Amino acid sequence: MPSSLFMMSIDCPAFSSLPPGAAGPIRVLTLDLDDTLWPVGPTLVRAEQMLHDWLRAQAPATAAAFGVERMVALRQEVARRRPDLAHDLTELRRITLREALAASGDDTGLADPAFEVFFAARQQVTWYEDVAEALERLGRRFVLFGLTNGNAGLEATGLTPHLRGVISARDCGVAKPDARIFAAACAALAVSPAEVLHVGDDWALDVVGARQAGLHSAWVRRSDAAHRPGPASGRPQDALDHLHHLTVPDLARLADLLGV
């Protein structure tokens, strides 16, 4: 993990009392990125198509043999073969591209520039409407820090002014819900898990994972993701009653509940 993440200092005070119904005492919010701050599906569809268009020009045999759907299927196959890389979506994509190029008789050296085409397009996200204002509000009181299984970058996605930093599964070597990635975020900011509220859209990865690591949790259940699995009650079914939990439709409501 980049050592610079562990050099960061926190310059905001701990808040020992928050408005009724809010979590506390909390100093840091760790934020999932994909499907929490922006819908990732449309971005990935566009990035896959841009990659395919590039391959048509640079590796036509590969483009002919591997359309978008077949390339996705190959990546899923590679992921099944390489569970040791479940935390590293970047390397899984690079391997997929090398295999597709090799199988088609094209130059496998094109895998890296092909990935860069995909990666650049993958950063072109569109934030949910509530996110910009909510991040401004939340950032007035809390340190905000990214915690993601994906490979979106802060600068490319416009988050640099709002987030102190980010730890990805690739940086850490493990992915959510593994407790070690949550511990890494706490260590990077020199706070205890009990001083952190993790915010995310995935019940198993974000809520269960955070709570098992000792963090408070906020489940962002947006209207376009109501079909995703979670408990019927929207409440954690665990014995960790000392940890707060919130279920919110968006980040604006989270800011309301946290009194900012």
Backbone as numpy.savetxt, mean C-alpha at the origin, in Angstrom:
# Nx Ny Nz CAx CAy CAz Cx Cy Cz
16.34 -2.66 4.41 15.49 -1.46 4.41 16.37 -0.23 4.41
16.02 0.79 3.66 16.85 1.98 3.61 17.08 2.56 4.99
18.36 2.79 5.33 18.66 3.27 6.67 18.07 4.64 6.94
17.83 5.43 5.87 17.32 6.78 6.06 15.96 6.79 6.73
15.20 5.73 6.56 13.89 5.68 7.19 14.02 5.68 8.70
15.12 5.13 9.21 15.28 5.05 10.64 15.93 6.29 11.24
16.28 7.26 10.38 16.90 8.48 10.86 15.88 9.58 11.10
14.61 9.30 10.78 13.60 10.34 10.88 13.25 10.63 12.34
12.97 11.87 12.66 12.55 12.24 14.00 11.13 12.75 13.95
10.44 12.60 15.06 9.06 13.05 15.15 9.04 14.37 15.91
8.45 15.39 15.31 8.45 16.70 15.95 7.06 17.13 16.41
6.12 16.18 16.45 4.80 16.52 16.97 4.64 15.89 18.35
3.84 16.50 19.22 3.67 15.95 20.56 2.72 14.77 20.57
2.79 13.99 21.63 1.81 12.93 21.82 0.52 13.58 22.31
-0.60 13.04 21.88 -1.89 13.61 22.28 -2.54 12.66 23.27
-2.63 13.07 24.52 -3.15 12.21 25.56 -4.67 12.23 25.62
-5.27 13.19 24.96 -6.73 13.23 24.98 -7.24 13.71 23.63
-8.15 12.95 23.06 -8.78 13.29 21.80 -10.28 13.37 22.03
-11.02 13.93 21.09 -12.47 14.06 21.28 -13.12 12.71 21.55
-14.26 12.69 22.24 -14.96 11.45 22.53 -15.17 10.63 21.26
-14.91 9.34 21.37 -15.09 8.44 20.24 -13.86 8.32 19.39
-12.87 9.16 19.62 -11.65 9.10 18.82 -10.64 8.18 19.48
-9.66 7.76 18.69 -8.60 6.93 19.22 -7.55 7.80 19.89
-6.79 7.25 20.81 -5.74 7.98 21.45 -5.16 7.19 22.59
-3.97 7.47 23.10 -3.10 8.56 22.60 -2.34 8.11 21.34
-2.48 8.81 20.27 -1.90 8.43 18.99 -1.01 9.56 18.49
0.16 9.21 18.02 1.09 10.19 17.46 1.26 10.02 15.96
1.08 8.80 15.47 1.39 8.48 14.07 0.21 7.76 13.43
-0.07 8.10 12.18 -0.99 7.31 11.35 -0.16 6.66 10.25
-0.19 5.34 10.19 0.39 4.66 9.04 -0.73 4.40 8.05
-0.44 4.66 6.79 -1.47 4.63 5.76 -1.15 3.60 4.68
-2.06 2.68 4.46 -2.00 1.88 3.25 -2.20 2.83 2.07
-1.71 2.45 0.89 -1.80 3.35 -0.26 -2.86 2.89 -1.26
-2.62 1.76 -1.93 -3.53 1.29 -2.97 -4.91 0.97 -2.40
-5.93 1.51 -3.01 -7.34 1.31 -2.64 -7.71 1.94 -1.31
-6.76 2.66 -0.71 -7.05 3.48 0.46 -6.98 4.96 0.08
-5.92 5.34 -0.64 -5.78 6.72 -1.10 -6.22 6.91 -2.54
-6.20 5.84 -3.32 -6.64 5.87 -4.73 -7.10 4.49 -5.14
-7.99 4.39 -6.13 -8.39 3.08 -6.65 -7.28 2.55 -7.56
-6.72 1.40 -7.21 -5.56 0.91 -7.95 -5.94 0.15 -9.21
-7.14 -0.41 -9.25 -7.54 -1.22 -10.40 -7.40 -0.51 -11.74
-8.02 0.66 -11.91 -7.91 1.37 -13.19 -6.46 1.71 -13.56
-5.66 2.02 -12.55 -4.25 2.34 -12.80 -3.51 1.13 -13.35
-3.74 -0.03 -12.77 -3.05 -1.23 -13.22 -3.51 -1.64 -14.62
-4.79 -1.50 -14.89 -5.29 -1.82 -16.23 -4.60 -0.95 -17.27
-4.50 0.33 -16.99 -3.86 1.26 -17.92 -2.37 0.94 -18.07
-1.71 0.61 -16.95 -0.29 0.31 -17.00 -0.02 -0.97 -17.78
-0.87 -1.97 -17.61 -0.70 -3.22 -18.36 -0.85 -2.96 -19.86
-1.78 -2.09 -20.23 -1.98 -1.80 -21.64 -0.80 -1.02 -22.21
-0.27 -0.08 -21.43 0.88 0.68 -21.91 2.11 -0.23 -22.08
2.27 -1.17 -21.18 3.34 -2.15 -21.32 3.17 -2.96 -22.60
1.95 -3.42 -22.84 1.69 -4.21 -24.05 1.97 -3.40 -25.31
1.57 -2.14 -25.32 1.83 -1.28 -26.48 3.33 -1.13 -26.71
4.09 -1.00 -25.63 5.54 -0.89 -25.75 6.14 -2.17 -26.32
5.65 -3.31 -25.83 6.15 -4.60 -26.32 5.84 -4.79 -27.81
4.70 -4.31 -28.24 4.36 -4.42 -29.66 5.40 -3.73 -30.53
5.96 -2.65 -30.04 6.96 -1.91 -30.81 8.36 -2.47 -30.63
8.68 -2.91 -29.41 10.05 -3.31 -29.09 10.28 -4.82 -29.11
9.26 -5.60 -28.85 9.38 -7.06 -28.80 8.10 -7.65 -29.38
7.90 -7.51 -30.68 6.63 -7.90 -31.30 6.25 -9.36 -31.12
7.24 -10.24 -31.09 6.92 -11.66 -30.90 6.32 -11.89 -29.51
6.87 -11.23 -28.53 6.34 -11.35 -27.16 4.94 -10.76 -27.07
4.74 -9.61 -27.69 3.41 -8.99 -27.67 2.39 -9.88 -28.35
2.79 -10.54 -29.44 1.86 -11.42 -30.16 1.51 -12.65 -29.33
2.50 -13.18 -28.61 2.28 -14.41 -27.84 1.64 -14.14 -26.49
1.90 -12.96 -25.95 1.42 -12.65 -24.59 0.62 -11.36 -24.63
-0.68 -11.50 -24.85 -1.57 -10.36 -24.69 -1.66 -10.00 -23.23
-2.41 -8.97 -22.93 -2.51 -8.51 -21.54 -2.99 -9.62 -20.62
-4.03 -10.33 -20.99 -4.58 -11.36 -20.11 -3.59 -12.50 -19.90
-2.89 -12.90 -20.98 -1.94 -14.01 -20.84 -0.74 -13.58 -20.01
-0.33 -12.33 -20.13 0.78 -11.85 -19.31 0.40 -11.84 -17.84
-0.82 -11.45 -17.54 -1.31 -11.49 -16.16 -1.32 -12.93 -15.65
-1.78 -13.85 -16.48 -1.81 -15.26 -16.08 -0.41 -15.79 -15.81
0.55 -15.39 -16.65 1.93 -15.82 -16.43 2.46 -15.26 -15.12
2.17 -14.01 -14.83 2.62 -13.44 -13.56 2.03 -14.19 -12.38
0.78 -14.57 -12.46 0.16 -15.34 -11.38 0.83 -16.70 -11.23
1.21 -17.29 -12.35 1.92 -18.58 -12.30 3.28 -18.42 -11.65
3.99 -17.34 -12.03 5.29 -17.07 -11.42 5.14 -16.87 -9.92
4.11 -16.17 -9.50 3.88 -15.94 -8.07 3.64 -17.26 -7.34
2.93 -18.19 -7.98 2.70 -19.49 -7.35 4.01 -20.27 -7.22
4.88 -20.13 -8.20 6.15 -20.84 -8.17 7.15 -20.21 -7.22
7.00 -18.92 -6.96 7.97 -18.19 -6.15 7.29 -17.55 -4.93
6.77 -18.36 -4.02 6.16 -17.77 -2.82 7.16 -16.99 -1.98
8.45 -17.25 -2.19 9.47 -16.50 -1.47 9.53 -15.05 -1.89
8.89 -14.73 -3.01 8.87 -13.35 -3.51 7.49 -12.71 -3.37
6.66 -13.27 -2.52 5.31 -12.72 -2.36 5.34 -11.27 -1.91
6.40 -10.86 -1.25 6.53 -9.48 -0.77 7.10 -8.53 -1.82
7.55 -9.07 -2.95 8.29 -8.27 -3.92 7.61 -8.30 -5.28
6.60 -7.44 -5.44 5.86 -7.42 -6.69 6.72 -6.95 -7.86
7.72 -6.11 -7.57 8.60 -5.64 -8.62 9.39 -6.79 -9.23
10.00 -7.62 -8.39 10.79 -8.73 -8.91 9.92 -9.76 -9.60
8.72 -10.00 -9.09 7.81 -10.93 -9.75 7.49 -10.46 -11.16
7.30 -9.17 -11.34 7.02 -8.65 -12.68 8.25 -8.75 -13.58
9.42 -8.49 -13.04 10.63 -8.61 -13.85 10.84 -10.05 -14.32
10.65 -11.00 -13.44 10.78 -12.41 -13.80 9.76 -12.78 -14.87
8.53 -12.31 -14.70 7.48 -12.59 -15.67 7.87 -12.08 -17.05
8.39 -10.87 -17.10 8.78 -10.29 -18.38 9.94 -11.07 -19.01
10.91 -11.45 -18.19 12.03 -12.22 -18.74 11.56 -13.55 -19.31
10.65 -14.21 -18.60 10.15 -15.50 -19.08 9.34 -15.34 -20.37
8.53 -14.30 -20.43 7.72 -14.07 -21.63 8.62 -13.76 -22.83
9.63 -12.93 -22.62 10.56 -12.58 -23.70 11.33 -13.81 -24.16
11.80 -14.61 -23.21 12.56 -15.81 -23.56 11.70 -16.81 -24.32
10.48 -17.00 -23.86 9.59 -17.96 -24.50 9.23 -17.54 -25.93
9.33 -16.25 -26.21 8.95 -15.73 -27.52 10.16 -15.52 -28.44
11.34 -15.77 -27.91 12.54 -15.59 -28.71 13.02 -14.17 -28.80
12.53 -13.29 -27.96 12.98 -11.91 -27.94 14.12 -11.74 -26.94
14.76 -10.60 -26.97 15.90 -10.30 -26.10 15.44 -10.13 -24.66
15.92 -11.00 -23.76 15.52 -10.90 -22.36 16.06 -9.63 -21.71
17.04 -8.99 -22.35 17.55 -7.72 -21.83 16.53 -6.61 -21.89
15.43 -6.85 -22.61 14.36 -5.86 -22.67 13.46 -5.88 -21.43
13.67 -6.85 -20.55 12.80 -6.97 -19.38 12.85 -5.72 -18.50
14.06 -5.20 -18.27 14.18 -4.04 -17.39 13.54 -2.79 -17.99
13.83 -2.42 -19.24 13.14 -1.24 -19.79 11.63 -1.46 -19.92
11.21 -2.69 -20.17 9.77 -2.96 -20.23 9.13 -2.73 -18.87
9.82 -3.19 -17.82 9.28 -2.96 -16.48 9.19 -1.48 -16.17
10.18 -0.69 -16.58 10.17 0.73 -16.30 8.98 1.42 -16.96
8.59 0.94 -18.15 7.40 1.48 -18.80 6.17 1.20 -17.94
6.04 -0.04 -17.49 4.92 -0.38 -16.62 4.96 0.43 -15.33
6.14 0.50 -14.73 6.28 1.14 -13.42 5.92 2.62 -13.47
6.35 3.30 -14.52 6.02 4.72 -14.66 4.51 4.91 -14.77
3.85 4.05 -15.54 2.41 4.16 -15.70 1.68 3.79 -14.41
2.28 2.88 -13.65 1.66 2.43 -12.40 1.61 3.55 -11.36
2.49 4.55 -11.50 2.53 5.67 -10.57 1.47 6.73 -10.88
0.83 6.63 -12.03 -0.11 7.66 -12.47 -1.49 7.40 -11.86
-1.60 7.69 -10.59 -2.81 7.38 -9.84 -3.72 8.61 -9.78
-4.98 8.36 -9.51 -5.96 9.43 -9.29 -6.51 9.28 -7.88
-6.21 10.23 -7.02 -6.65 10.15 -5.62 -8.16 10.17 -5.52
-8.67 9.49 -4.51 -10.08 9.67 -4.16 -10.32 11.12 -3.80
-11.51 11.60 -4.03 -11.81 13.04 -3.88 -11.56 13.57 -2.46
-11.73 12.73 -1.46 -11.59 13.19 -0.08 -10.14 13.26 0.40
-9.22 12.65 -0.35 -7.88 12.39 0.19 -7.06 13.66 0.41
-6.99 14.55 -0.56 -6.11 15.72 -0.44 -6.43 16.55 0.81
-7.69 16.90 0.98 -8.06 17.71 2.14 -7.88 16.94 3.44
-8.22 15.65 3.40 -8.09 14.84 4.62 -6.64 14.71 5.06
-5.73 14.53 4.11 -4.32 14.45 4.46 -3.82 15.76 5.07
-4.30 16.87 4.54 -3.93 18.17 5.11 -4.41 18.25 6.56
-5.64 17.86 6.79 -6.19 17.93 8.14 -5.45 17.00 9.09
-5.29 15.75 8.68 -4.65 14.76 9.54 -3.19 15.12 9.82
-2.54 15.70 8.82 -1.14 16.05 8.98 -0.88 17.18 9.95
-1.92 17.92 10.30 -1.74 19.00 11.27 -1.50 18.46 12.68
-1.96 17.27 12.95 -1.83 16.71 14.29 -0.95 15.47 14.35
-0.95 14.69 13.30 -0.25 13.41 13.33 0.87 13.35 12.30
1.89 12.58 12.60 2.86 12.20 11.58 2.19 11.15 10.70
2.27 11.34 9.38 1.68 10.41 8.44 2.80 9.64 7.74
2.61 8.33 7.61 3.67 7.46 7.09 3.04 6.35 6.27
3.59 6.07 5.11 3.04 5.05 4.23 3.50 3.65 4.61
2.61 2.69 4.48 2.91 1.29 4.77 2.16 0.45 3.75
2.90 -0.11 2.78 2.23 -0.70 1.63 2.85 -2.02 1.19
2.03 -2.90 0.66 2.51 -4.12 0.02 2.84 -3.86 -1.45
2.46 -2.70 -1.96 2.66 -2.39 -3.36 3.97 -1.68 -3.62
4.08 -1.08 -4.82 5.34 -0.42 -5.18 5.12 1.00 -5.70
4.09 1.65 -5.19 3.88 3.06 -5.53 4.89 3.92 -4.77
5.41 4.96 -5.44 6.36 5.85 -4.81 5.70 7.13 -4.33
6.26 7.74 -3.31 5.66 8.95 -2.75 5.74 10.12 -3.71
6.91 10.37 -4.27 7.07 11.54 -5.14 6.22 11.40 -6.40
6.27 10.24 -7.02 5.56 10.04 -8.28 4.05 10.12 -8.12
3.55 9.77 -6.95 2.10 9.79 -6.72 1.64 11.06 -6.03
2.56 12.00 -5.78 2.18 13.28 -5.19 2.08 13.30 -3.68
2.57 12.26 -3.01 2.40 12.17 -1.56 3.53 12.78 -0.75
4.62 13.16 -1.40 5.78 13.65 -0.66 5.45 14.80 0.29
4.60 15.77 -0.08 4.32 16.85 0.87 3.55 16.40 2.12
2.96 15.23 2.07 2.06 14.82 3.15 2.64 13.73 4.05
3.43 12.82 3.49 3.91 11.66 4.24 5.39 11.81 4.59
5.72 11.45 5.82 7.10 11.53 6.27 7.99 10.53 5.52
7.43 9.42 5.10 8.17 8.39 4.39 7.25 7.22 4.10
7.83 6.13 3.65 7.05 4.94 3.35 7.93 3.72 3.52
7.33 2.65 4.00 7.97 1.35 4.01 7.11 0.43 3.16
7.72 -0.23 2.21 7.01 -1.19 1.37 7.40 -2.60 1.79
6.58 -3.56 1.37 6.90 -4.96 1.64 8.25 -5.32 1.03
8.54 -4.75 -0.14 9.83 -5.04 -0.79 10.99 -4.51 0.07
10.85 -3.32 0.65 11.87 -2.79 1.55 12.10 -3.71 2.74
10.99 -4.19 3.29 11.03 -4.88 4.58 11.36 -6.36 4.45
11.04 -6.95 3.31 11.27 -8.38 3.13 10.09 -9.24 3.53
9.06 -8.62 4.07 7.82 -9.31 4.41 6.66 -8.37 4.10
5.49 -8.94 3.88 4.30 -8.15 3.52 3.28 -8.20 4.65
2.42 -7.18 4.65 1.26 -7.25 5.54 0.47 -8.52 5.21
-0.03 -9.23 6.20 -0.24 -8.85 7.61 0.88 -9.24 8.57
2.05 -9.59 8.06 3.16 -9.96 8.93 3.46 -8.83 9.91
3.54 -9.18 11.18 3.75 -8.17 12.22 5.06 -7.42 12.05
6.03 -8.02 11.36 7.34 -7.39 11.24 7.32 -6.11 10.41
6.43 -6.02 9.45 6.40 -4.79 8.65 5.80 -3.64 9.47
4.83 -3.95 10.33 4.29 -2.93 11.22 5.34 -2.51 12.25
6.10 -3.49 12.74 7.16 -3.18 13.70 8.22 -2.31 13.05
8.51 -2.55 11.78 9.51 -1.74 11.07 9.07 -0.29 10.97
7.79 -0.08 10.71 7.28 1.29 10.64 7.40 1.98 12.00
7.07 1.27 13.07 7.19 1.86 14.40 8.64 2.19 14.72
9.55 1.28 14.36 10.97 1.51 14.61 11.48 2.69 13.81
11.01 2.83 12.57 11.46 3.93 11.71 11.11 5.28 12.30
10.03 5.33 13.06 9.57 6.60 13.63 9.76 6.68 15.14
10.42 5.66 15.70 10.74 5.66 17.13 9.50 5.84 18.00
8.44 5.10 17.67 7.22 5.12 18.48 6.84 3.69 18.82
6.04 3.53 19.83 5.54 2.21 20.20 4.30 1.90 19.37
3.98 0.61 19.19 2.77 0.27 18.43 1.51 0.93 18.99
1.44 1.09 20.30 0.25 1.68 20.92 0.08 3.16 20.58
1.10 3.77 19.99 1.02 5.18 19.60 0.68 5.34 18.12
0.34 4.23 17.46 0.12 4.25 16.02 -1.26 3.73 15.68
-1.93 4.44 14.77 -3.19 3.99 14.19 -2.92 3.65 12.73
-3.15 2.39 12.36 -2.96 2.01 10.96 -4.28 2.11 10.23
-4.22 2.68 9.03 -5.41 2.97 8.23 -5.31 2.23 6.91
-6.32 1.43 6.59 -6.27 0.71 5.32 -7.60 0.12 4.93
-7.68 -0.36 3.69 -8.94 -0.86 3.14 -9.12 -2.35 3.26
-8.04 -3.10 3.50 -8.11 -4.56 3.50 -8.23 -5.08 4.92
-9.34 -5.78 5.18 -9.61 -6.23 6.55 -8.50 -7.13 7.08
-8.13 -8.15 6.31 -7.13 -9.11 6.79 -5.74 -8.49 6.87
-5.34 -7.78 5.82 -3.99 -7.24 5.77 -3.80 -6.05 6.68
-4.78 -5.14 6.70 -4.63 -3.88 7.40 -5.17 -3.90 8.83
-6.37 -4.40 9.00 -6.98 -4.36 10.34 -6.44 -5.50 11.21
-6.61 -6.72 10.75 -6.15 -7.87 11.56 -4.63 -7.80 11.74
-3.93 -7.51 10.63 -2.47 -7.43 10.74 -2.01 -6.38 11.72
-2.61 -5.20 11.65 -2.21 -4.12 12.55 -2.48 -4.47 14.01
-3.65 -4.99 14.27 -4.03 -5.29 15.65 -3.14 -6.39 16.23
-2.83 -7.39 15.43 -1.97 -8.45 15.92 -0.55 -7.95 16.19
-0.19 -6.83 15.55 1.12 -6.23 15.80 1.06 -5.19 16.91
-0.12 -4.97 17.50 -0.26 -4.05 18.62 -0.63 -2.64 18.26
-1.02 -2.40 16.99 -1.42 -1.06 16.55 -2.93 -0.92 16.63
-3.41 0.31 16.78 -4.82 0.60 16.62 -5.15 0.49 15.13
-6.44 0.40 14.81 -6.81 0.16 13.41 -7.98 1.03 12.99
-7.95 1.40 11.71 -9.08 2.08 11.08 -9.31 1.42 9.73
-10.50 0.92 9.54 -10.86 0.23 8.30 -11.59 1.21 7.40
-10.99 1.53 6.25 -11.61 2.42 5.29 -12.42 1.56 4.32
-13.72 1.62 4.49 -14.61 0.79 3.67 -15.38 1.69 2.72
-14.76 1.97 1.59 -15.36 2.87 0.62 -16.53 2.22 -0.09
-17.40 3.05 -0.65 -18.62 2.54 -1.29 -18.31 1.64 -2.48
-17.17 1.86 -3.14 -16.84 1.04 -4.30 -16.15 -0.26 -3.91
-16.00 -0.49 -2.60 -15.32 -1.70 -2.14 -16.13 -2.44 -1.08
-17.43 -2.18 -1.04 -18.27 -2.79 -0.01 -18.34 -4.31 -0.15
-18.01 -4.82 -1.33 -18.07 -6.27 -1.56 -16.87 -7.00 -0.98
-15.85 -6.28 -0.57 -14.65 -6.95 -0.08 -14.90 -7.60 1.27
-14.22 -8.71 1.54 -14.50 -9.46 2.76 -14.13 -8.72 4.02
-14.90 -8.98 5.06 -14.67 -8.40 6.37 -15.74 -8.95 7.29
-15.65 -8.71 8.57 -16.66 -9.23 9.50 -18.00 -8.54 9.28
-19.06 -9.26 9.50 -20.40 -8.70 9.28 -20.64 -7.46 10.13
-20.06 -7.44 11.32 -20.30 -6.32 12.24 -19.39 -5.14 11.98
-18.32 -5.36 11.20 -17.34 -4.31 11.02 -16.47 -4.10 12.24
-16.55 -5.03 13.20 -15.75 -4.94 14.41 -14.76 -6.11 14.46
-13.56 -5.89 14.97 -12.61 -6.99 15.11 -13.12 -8.04 16.07
-12.96 -9.29 15.68 -13.37 -10.39 16.55 -12.12 -10.92 17.25
-11.61 -10.14 18.18 -10.41 -10.55 18.91 -10.55 -10.08 20.35
-9.54 -10.40 21.14 -9.58 -10.07 22.56 -8.74 -8.83 22.87
-8.39 -8.08 21.83 -7.50 -6.93 22.02 -8.31 -5.67 22.31
-9.05 -5.69 23.41 -9.94 -4.59 23.72 -9.21 -3.30 24.07
-7.91 -3.41 24.38 -7.15 -2.21 24.70 -6.79 -1.41 23.45
-7.05 -2.00 22.28 -6.75 -1.31 21.03 -8.03 -0.74 20.44
-7.97 0.51 20.01 -9.13 1.15 19.41 -9.32 0.68 17.97
-10.57 0.72 17.50 -10.86 0.41 16.10 -11.95 1.35 15.60
-11.76 1.83 14.37 -12.75 2.67 13.71 -13.06 2.07 12.34
-14.31 2.17 11.93 -14.69 1.84 10.56 -15.24 3.10 9.94
-14.66 3.51 8.81 -15.04 4.79 8.21 -15.23 4.61 6.70
-16.07 5.45 6.08 -16.29 5.35 4.64 -15.20 6.03 3.82
-14.43 6.92 4.45 -13.38 7.63 3.74 -12.48 8.33 4.76
-11.43 8.99 4.27 -10.50 9.66 5.16 -11.07 10.93 5.76
-12.03 11.55 5.09 -12.65 12.74 5.66 -13.36 12.39 6.96
-14.06 11.28 6.97 -14.75 10.85 8.19 -13.75 10.47 9.27
-12.63 9.87 8.88 -11.58 9.56 9.85 -11.09 10.84 10.51
-10.84 11.86 9.72 -10.39 13.13 10.28 -11.42 13.71 11.23
-12.69 13.59 10.89 -13.76 14.05 11.77 -13.69 13.34 13.13
-13.58 12.02 13.07 -13.59 11.23 14.31 -12.34 11.49 15.16
-11.25 11.84 14.51 -10.03 12.13 15.26 -9.95 13.60 15.67
-10.99 14.36 15.34 -11.08 15.72 15.84 -10.13 16.71 15.20
-9.83 16.51 13.91 -8.93 17.44 13.22 -9.62 18.06 12.03
